[in-house]
Amino acid sequence: MKEYDTFVLTDLDEVREDVEQEMLIRDLTPGRKKYRCEFVKALISKNPEKYPDRLWPRLGQGQWVGQPWSIKNVERVDKIPERYL
């Protein structure tokens, strides 16, 4: 299982689950590539058991939400939108 985190810039109740979406994630899995950021298309769920990898959501100022979510990376996106630069 891999572990990632991401920043949630909207209200947590408005997070879209089980819909393919583009997002910026940071790899937290121990090893050489720890903290590497990627822009991906992924499916997420607030249910930590639904998808194969773990996602730790953070609020705008970096606070942990508390419980891990799950994520399934569908594909890596090579071009990062300007709003993330």
DSSP file (Angstrom, degrees, kcal/mol; ACC not computed):
  #  RESIDUE AA STRUCTURE BP1 BP2  ACC     N-H-->O    O-->H-N    N-H-->O    O-->H-N    TCO  KAPPA ALPHA  PHI   PSI    X-CA   Y-CA   Z-CA
    1    1 A M              0   0    0      0, 0.0     2,-0.2     0, 0.0    52,-0.2   0.000 360.0 360.0 360.0 132.9    0.0    0.0    0.0
    2    2 A K        -     0   0    0     50,-0.1    52,-2.5    27,-0.1     2,-0.4  -0.658 360.0-143.2 -95.9 158.3    1.3    3.5   -0.9
    3    3 A E  E     +a   54   0A   0     -2,-0.2    25,-3.3    50,-0.2    26,-0.8  -0.979  22.0 169.4-126.6 138.9    0.5    6.6    1.1
    4    4 A Y  E     -aB  55  27A   0     50,-2.1    52,-2.9    -2,-0.4     2,-0.3  -0.892  17.1-151.4-135.5 163.4   -0.1   10.1   -0.2
    5    5 A D  E     +aB  56  26A   0     21,-1.7    21,-2.4    -2,-0.3     2,-0.3  -0.948  14.0 178.4-132.2 163.3   -1.4   13.4    1.1
    6    6 A T  E     -a   57   0A   0     50,-1.5    52,-2.3    -2,-0.3     2,-0.5  -0.974  30.4-109.8-154.1 159.6   -3.2   16.2   -0.7
    7    7 A F  E     -a   58   0A   0     17,-0.4     2,-0.7    -2,-0.3    52,-0.2  -0.843  21.9-151.6 -97.5 131.9   -4.6   19.6    0.2
    8    8 A V        +     0   0    0     50,-3.6    52,-0.4    -2,-0.5     4,-0.1  -0.909  14.5 179.9-103.4 112.0   -8.4   20.0    0.1
    9    9 A L        +     0   0    0     -2,-0.7     2,-0.2    50,-0.1    -1,-0.1   0.403  60.7  62.4 -97.3   2.5   -9.2   23.6   -0.8
   10   10 A T  S    S-     0   0    0      1,-0.1     2,-0.1     2,-0.0    50,-0.1  -0.634 104.6 -69.0-114.4 176.9  -13.0   23.2   -0.6
   11   11 A D    >   -     0   0    0     -2,-0.2     3,-2.1     1,-0.1     4,-0.3  -0.462  45.5-125.6 -62.4 136.3  -15.4   22.3    2.1
   12   12 A L  G >  S+     0   0    0      1,-0.3     3,-1.2     2,-0.2    -1,-0.1   0.807 110.1  60.7 -58.5 -30.1  -14.9   18.6    3.0
   13   13 A D  G 3  S+     0   0    0      1,-0.2    -1,-0.3     3,-0.0    -2,-0.1   0.691 101.4  55.0 -70.1 -17.0  -18.6   17.9    2.5
   14   14 A E  G <  S+     0   0    0     -3,-2.1    -1,-0.2     2,-0.1    -2,-0.2   0.399  76.1 123.7 -96.6   1.9  -18.2   19.1   -1.2
   15   15 A V    <   -     0   0    0     -3,-1.2     2,-0.6    -4,-0.3    -3,-0.0  -0.452  63.6-127.7 -65.2 130.0  -15.4   16.6   -2.0
   16   16 A R        -     0   0    0     -2,-0.2     3,-0.3     3,-0.1     2,-0.3  -0.704  26.7-161.4 -84.3 121.5  -16.4   14.5   -5.0
   17   17 A E        +     0   0    0     -2,-0.6    28,-0.2     1,-0.2     3,-0.1  -0.763  65.1  10.2-102.9 149.4  -16.0   10.8   -4.3
   18   18 A D  S    S+     0   0    0     26,-2.6     2,-0.4    -2,-0.3    -1,-0.2   0.743  97.6 114.2  59.9  27.5  -15.8    8.0   -6.8
   19   19 A V  S    S-     0   0    0     -3,-0.3    25,-0.3    25,-0.3    -1,-0.2  -0.998  75.6-111.5-127.6 130.1  -15.4   10.4   -9.7
   20   20 A E        +     0   0    0     -2,-0.4     2,-0.3    23,-0.1    23,-0.2  -0.417  51.3 166.0 -61.9 128.0  -12.3   10.6  -11.8
   21   21 A Q  E     - C   0  42A   0     21,-2.3    21,-2.8    -2,-0.2     2,-0.4  -0.982  38.6-113.1-145.4 153.9  -10.6   13.9  -11.0
   22   22 A E  E     + C   0  41A   0     -2,-0.3     2,-0.3    19,-0.2    19,-0.2  -0.725  46.4 157.3 -88.1 136.1   -7.3   15.6  -11.5
   23   23 A M  E     - C   0  40A   0     17,-2.6    17,-2.8    -2,-0.4     2,-0.5  -0.994  42.6-115.7-156.3 157.1   -5.4   16.4   -8.3
   24   24 A L  E     - C   0  39A   0     -2,-0.3   -17,-0.4    15,-0.2     2,-0.3  -0.861  38.1-179.5 -96.1 125.0   -1.9   17.1   -6.9
   25   25 A I  E     - C   0  38A   0     13,-2.9    13,-2.6    -2,-0.5     2,-0.5  -0.895  20.2-143.3-125.0 156.0   -0.7   14.4   -4.5
   26   26 A R  E     -BC   5  37A   0    -21,-2.4   -21,-1.7    -2,-0.3     2,-0.4  -0.981  22.9-124.3-120.8 128.9    2.5   14.0   -2.5
   27   27 A D  E     +B    4   0A   0      9,-2.8     8,-3.9    -2,-0.5     9,-0.3  -0.580  29.6 173.7 -75.2 122.4    4.0   10.6   -2.0
   28   28 A L        +     0   0    0    -25,-3.3   -24,-0.2    -2,-0.4    -1,-0.1   0.337  36.5 125.5-106.9   1.8    4.5    9.7    1.7
   29   29 A T  S    S-     0   0    0    -26,-0.8   -27,-0.1     4,-0.1     4,-0.1  -0.434  71.2-105.4 -65.1 130.3    5.6    6.1    1.1
   30   30 A P  S    S+     0   0    0      0, 0.0     2,-0.3     0, 0.0     3,-0.1  -0.233  78.3  66.9 -57.2 143.6    9.0    5.5    2.8
   31   31 A G  S >  S-     0   0    0      1,-0.1     3,-1.3    -3,-0.1     0, 0.0  -0.863  99.1 -45.2 138.6-171.8   12.0    5.3    0.4
   32   32 A R  T 3  S+     0   0    0     -2,-0.3    -1,-0.1     1,-0.3    -3,-0.0   0.806 128.0  50.4 -63.9 -32.9   14.0    7.4   -2.0
   33   33 A K  T >  S+     0   0    0     -3,-0.1     3,-1.7    -4,-0.1    -1,-0.3   0.177  76.7 143.7 -97.4  19.1   11.1    9.1   -3.7
   34   34 A K  T <   +     0   0    0     -3,-1.3    -6,-0.2     1,-0.3     3,-0.1  -0.317  68.7  18.3 -60.0 140.3    9.4   10.2   -0.5
   35   35 A Y  T 3  S+     0   0    0     -8,-3.9     2,-0.3     1,-0.3    -1,-0.3   0.491  85.1 147.9  74.4   8.8    7.7   13.6   -0.8
   36   36 A R    <   -     0   0    0     -3,-1.7    -9,-2.8    -9,-0.3     2,-0.3  -0.565  40.5-138.9 -71.1 134.6    7.7   13.6   -4.6
   37   37 A C  E     -C   26   0A   0     -2,-0.3     2,-0.3   -11,-0.2   -11,-0.2  -0.741  22.4-178.9 -97.2 144.4    4.7   15.4   -5.9
   38   38 A E  E     -C   25   0A   0    -13,-2.6   -13,-2.9    -2,-0.3     2,-0.6  -0.989  25.9-137.0-138.6 147.6    2.6   14.2   -8.9
   39   39 A F  E     +C   24   0A   0     38,-0.4    38,-3.1    -2,-0.3     2,-0.3  -0.943  43.2 166.2-102.7 120.9   -0.4   15.6  -10.8
   40   40 A V  E     -CD  23  76A   0    -17,-2.8   -17,-2.6    -2,-0.6     2,-0.5  -0.841  44.9-120.8-133.1 162.9   -2.7   12.6  -11.4
   41   41 A K  E     +CD  22  75A   0     34,-3.1    33,-2.8    -2,-0.3    34,-1.6  -0.945  53.5 160.6 -97.7 128.8   -6.2   11.6  -12.4
   42   42 A A  E     -CD  21  73A   0    -21,-2.8   -21,-2.3    -2,-0.5     2,-0.4  -0.955  43.1-127.3-148.7 162.2   -7.5    9.6   -9.5
   43   43 A L  E     - D   0  72A   0     29,-2.3    29,-2.5    -2,-0.3     2,-0.3  -0.942  32.3-171.1-107.8 135.7  -10.6    8.2   -7.7
   44   44 A I  E     - D   0  71A   0     -2,-0.4   -26,-2.6   -25,-0.3     2,-0.3  -0.917   9.4-175.5-127.8 157.1  -10.9    9.0   -4.0
   45   45 A S  E     - D   0  70A   0     25,-2.1    25,-2.7    -2,-0.3    10,-0.2  -0.993  32.0-137.1-147.3 145.0  -13.2    7.9   -1.3
   46   46 A K  S    S+     0   0    0     -2,-0.3    -1,-0.1    23,-0.2    25,-0.1   0.621  88.9  92.0 -74.5 -12.9  -13.6    8.9    2.4
   47   47 A N  S >  S-     0   0    0      1,-0.1     3,-1.4    23,-0.1     4,-0.5  -0.759  72.8-152.2 -80.3 113.9  -13.9    5.2    3.0
   48   48 A P  T 3  S+     0   0    0      0, 0.0    23,-0.1     0, 0.0    -1,-0.1   0.610  90.5  50.2 -67.2 -10.5  -10.3    4.1    3.8
   49   49 A E  T 3  S+     0   0    0      1,-0.1    20,-0.0    21,-0.1    -3,-0.0   0.510  87.7  83.1-102.4  -6.9  -10.9    0.6    2.6
   50   50 A K  S <  S+     0   0    0     -3,-1.4    -1,-0.1    -5,-0.1    -4,-0.0   0.913  93.4  33.8 -70.9 -44.4  -12.4    1.3   -0.8
   51   51 A Y  S    S-     0   0    0     -4,-0.5    21,-0.1     2,-0.2    20,-0.1  -0.711  86.7-110.4-113.1 163.6   -9.3    1.9   -3.0
   52   52 A P  S    S+     0   0    0      0, 0.0     2,-0.3     0, 0.0    20,-0.2   0.736  92.5  54.1 -70.2 -25.1   -5.9    0.2   -2.7
   53   53 A D  E    S- E   0  71A   0     18,-1.8    18,-2.3   -52,-0.2     2,-0.4  -0.728  79.7-116.5-113.5 161.5   -3.8    3.2   -1.5
   54   54 A R  E     -aE   3  70A   0    -52,-2.5   -50,-2.1    -2,-0.3     2,-0.4  -0.765  21.9-165.1 -99.0 138.1   -4.1    5.6    1.5
   55   55 A L  E     -aE   4  69A   0     14,-2.4    14,-3.6    -2,-0.4   -50,-0.2  -0.988   6.4-158.4-123.9 123.8   -4.7    9.3    1.1
   56   56 A W  E     -a    5   0A   0    -52,-2.9   -50,-1.5    -2,-0.4     2,-0.2  -0.885  17.7-150.2-100.9 106.2   -4.2   11.8    4.0
   57   57 A P  E     -a    6   0A   0      0, 0.0     8,-1.9     0, 0.0     9,-0.4  -0.517  10.8-164.2 -78.0 144.4   -6.2   14.9    3.3
   58   58 A R  E     -aF   7  64A   0    -52,-2.3   -50,-3.6     6,-0.2     6,-0.2  -0.946  16.5-123.5-124.4 147.9   -5.1   18.3    4.6
   59   59 A L    >   -     0   0    0      4,-2.7     3,-2.5    -2,-0.3   -50,-0.1  -0.276  47.0 -81.3 -80.3 175.8   -7.0   21.5    4.9
   60   60 A G  T 3  S+     0   0    0    -52,-0.4   -51,-0.1     1,-0.3    -1,-0.1   0.746 130.4  45.0 -52.9 -32.8   -5.7   24.8    3.4
   61   61 A Q  T 3  S-     0   0    0      2,-0.1    -1,-0.3     0, 0.0   -54,-0.0   0.272 125.3 -96.1 -98.6  11.7   -3.3   25.6    6.1
   62   62 A G  S <  S+     0   0    0     -3,-2.5    -2,-0.1     1,-0.3     2,-0.1   0.441  72.0 148.6  96.0   1.0   -1.9   22.1    6.3
   63   63 A Q        -     0   0    0      1,-0.1    -4,-2.7    -5,-0.1    -1,-0.3  -0.459  51.0-114.3 -71.0 138.8   -3.9   20.6    9.2
   64   64 A W  B     -F   58   0A   0     -6,-0.2    -6,-0.2    -2,-0.1    -1,-0.1  -0.447  12.7-139.5 -66.0 144.3   -4.7   16.9    9.0
   65   65 A V        -     0   0    0     -8,-1.9    -1,-0.1     2,-0.1     2,-0.1   0.816  40.6-120.8 -74.1 -31.6   -8.4   16.1    8.6
   66   66 A G  S    S+     0   0    0     -9,-0.4    -1,-0.1     1,-0.1    -2,-0.1  -0.444  82.6  59.5 127.8 -61.0   -8.0   13.2   11.0
   67   67 A Q  S    S-     0   0    0     -2,-0.1    -2,-0.1     1,-0.0    -1,-0.1  -0.819  81.5-116.3-104.7 142.0   -9.0   10.0    9.3
   68   68 A P        -     0   0    0      0, 0.0   -12,-0.2     0, 0.0     2,-0.2  -0.418  24.8-155.4 -72.5 152.0   -7.3    8.7    6.1
   69   69 A W  E     - E   0  55A   0    -14,-3.6   -14,-2.4   -21,-0.1     2,-0.3  -0.468  19.0-111.8-106.3-175.3   -9.2    8.3    2.9
   70   70 A S  E     -DE  45  54A   0    -25,-2.7   -25,-2.1   -16,-0.3     2,-0.3  -0.905  27.6-168.5-122.7 156.8   -8.4    5.9    0.0
   71   71 A I  E     -DE  44  53A   0    -18,-2.3   -18,-1.8    -2,-0.3     2,-0.4  -0.991  15.1-162.0-143.8 146.7   -7.2    6.7   -3.5
   72   72 A K  E     -D   43   0A   0    -29,-2.5   -29,-2.3    -2,-0.3     2,-0.5  -0.957  21.6-141.3-129.1 112.6   -6.7    4.8   -6.8
   73   73 A N  E     -D   42   0A   0     -2,-0.4   -31,-0.3   -31,-0.2     3,-0.1  -0.615  18.9-178.3 -74.7 123.2   -4.4    6.5   -9.2
   74   74 A V  E     -     0   0A   0    -33,-2.8     2,-0.3    -2,-0.5   -32,-0.2   0.895  63.3 -25.0 -88.0 -48.1   -5.8    6.2  -12.7
   75   75 A E  E     -D   41   0A   0    -34,-1.6   -34,-3.1     2,-0.0    -1,-0.4  -0.977  60.6-107.1-163.4 154.1   -3.0    7.9  -14.6
   76   76 A R  E     -D   40   0A   0     -2,-0.3     2,-0.5   -36,-0.2   -36,-0.3  -0.667  28.8-144.3 -83.5 138.4   -0.3   10.5  -14.2
   77   77 A V        -     0   0    0    -38,-3.1   -38,-0.4    -2,-0.3    -2,-0.0  -0.920   6.2-161.7-105.9 124.3   -0.9   13.8  -15.9
   78   78 A D  S    S+     0   0    0     -2,-0.5     2,-0.6     1,-0.1    -1,-0.1   0.833  72.9  66.5 -77.5 -32.6    2.3   15.4  -17.4
   79   79 A K  S    S-     0   0    0    -40,-0.0    -1,-0.1     0, 0.0    -2,-0.0  -0.809  72.8-151.6 -96.2 121.8    1.0   18.9  -17.7
   80   80 A I        -     0   0    0     -2,-0.6     5,-0.1     1,-0.1    -2,-0.0  -0.781  23.3-116.5 -91.1 128.0    0.3   20.7  -14.4
   81   81 A P    >   -     0   0    0      0, 0.0     3,-2.0     0, 0.0     4,-0.3  -0.263  24.5-114.1 -60.7 150.4   -2.4   23.4  -14.6
   82   82 A E  G >  S+     0   0    0      1,-0.3     3,-1.6     2,-0.2    -2,-0.0   0.769 110.6  71.4 -58.5 -28.6   -1.2   27.0  -13.9
   83   83 A R  G 3  S+     0   0    0      1,-0.3    -1,-0.3     2,-0.2    -3,-0.0   0.714  99.7  48.6 -64.4 -17.7   -3.4   27.1  -10.7
   84   84 A Y  G <         0   0    0     -3,-2.0    -1,-0.3     1,-0.2    -2,-0.2   0.472 360.0 360.0 -97.5  -4.3   -0.9   24.7   -9.1
   85   85 A L    <         0   0    0     -3,-1.6    -1,-0.2    -4,-0.3    -2,-0.2   0.452 360.0 360.0 -92.0 360.0    2.3   26.6  -10.1
